[in-house]
Amino acid sequence: MDALRCSWCGVEIGSDEGYRAAEQAGERLAAFCRLEHVVPWAIQGPHWGAGTLAQEPREEPGLARCAHCDAALDETRVLLVRHRGEYRIADAFCSTDHMKTWAAAGGRWQ
């Protein structure tokens, strides 16, 4: 299996670190070594790669609403999954732009 690389800076990302962004309906995937790299990637115009998440996050009620604007989500949602060791911490968004704005504001640590 090829090593996963950050979609912004190109650094190699281990399977238990970094972030994975996915547009599941379109089977599009991006990876980031740091949350901050979501911002310039999205500003430049998100360049998705083909693919799906290797491990689906556990469906929780919070993933049915946008983490930025609290809008109800459908199957076209964008997921951002943090890989921290064995843990997978997921947030969902109604658009790539809302994911960028949320990340720029500090993510969960706003």
C-alpha positions in Angstrom: 0.0 0.0 0.0 1.3 3.5 -0.9 2.0 5.9 1.9 -0.6 8.5 2.5 0.7 12.1 1.9 -0.6 15.5 3.1 -2.7 17.0 0.3 -1.2 20.4 1.1 2.5 19.9 1.9 3.2 16.4 0.7 4.7 15.0 4.0 4.1 11.4 4.7 1.2 10.7 7.2 1.1 7.6 9.3 -2.1 5.5 9.6 -2.6 6.6 13.2 -2.0 10.4 12.8 -3.2 13.4 10.9 -6.6 14.1 9.4 -8.7 12.6 6.6 -11.3 14.6 4.8 -13.9 12.7 2.7 -16.7 13.5 0.5 -18.2 10.0 0.8 -21.0 10.4 -1.8 -18.4 11.3 -4.5 -15.7 8.9 -3.2 -13.2 11.7 -2.8 -10.5 11.9 -0.2 -7.8 14.3 1.1 -5.4 13.9 3.9 -3.6 16.4 6.1 -0.7 16.2 8.5 -2.1 19.1 10.5 -5.5 20.7 10.9 -4.0 24.1 9.7 -3.3 22.6 6.3 -7.0 22.3 5.6 -7.2 26.1 5.3 -4.8 26.8 2.4 -5.8 23.6 0.6 -9.5 24.8 0.6 -8.6 28.4 -0.3 -6.5 27.3 -3.3 -9.5 25.2 -4.5 -9.7 21.8 -2.9 -8.0 19.2 -5.0 -9.5 15.9 -4.0 -8.1 12.5 -4.8 -10.2 9.4 -5.5 -10.8 7.2 -2.6 -12.7 6.3 0.5 -12.0 6.3 4.2 -10.1 3.1 5.2 -12.1 3.0 8.4 -15.6 4.5 8.6 -16.2 6.6 11.8 -18.8 5.5 14.2 -22.1 7.1 13.4 -23.0 9.5 16.1 -25.9 12.0 16.4 -23.4 14.9 16.0 -22.5 13.7 12.5 -26.0 14.5 11.3 -25.4 18.2 11.7 -22.7 20.6 10.3 -20.1 21.3 13.0 -19.9 24.9 11.8 -23.5 26.1 11.1 -25.5 23.3 12.7 -27.5 22.6 9.4 -29.0 19.2 9.0 -26.8 17.0 6.7 -27.6 14.5 4.0 -25.4 12.0 2.2 -23.4 14.8 0.5 -21.8 15.8 3.8 -18.0 16.3 4.1 -16.3 14.4 6.9 -13.1 15.4 8.7 -11.7 12.5 10.7 -8.8 13.0 13.1 -6.6 10.0 13.5 -5.0 10.0 17.0 -3.5 6.7 17.8 -6.3 4.1 17.8 -9.0 6.8 18.1 -11.0 8.3 15.2 -12.6 11.7 16.0 -15.0 12.8 13.3 -16.8 16.0 12.5 -19.2 16.6 9.6 -19.8 19.7 7.4 -22.3 20.8 4.8 -19.5 22.0 2.5 -15.7 22.2 2.1 -16.0 26.0 2.8 -17.5 25.3 6.2 -14.8 22.8 7.0 -12.2 25.4 6.1 -13.8 28.1 8.2 -14.1 25.8 11.2 -10.5 24.7 10.9 -9.3 28.3 10.6 -11.1 29.1 13.8 -9.3 26.4 15.7 -11.6 23.4 15.0 -12.9 21.8 18.2 -10.7 24.1 20.3 -12.5 27.3 19.3 
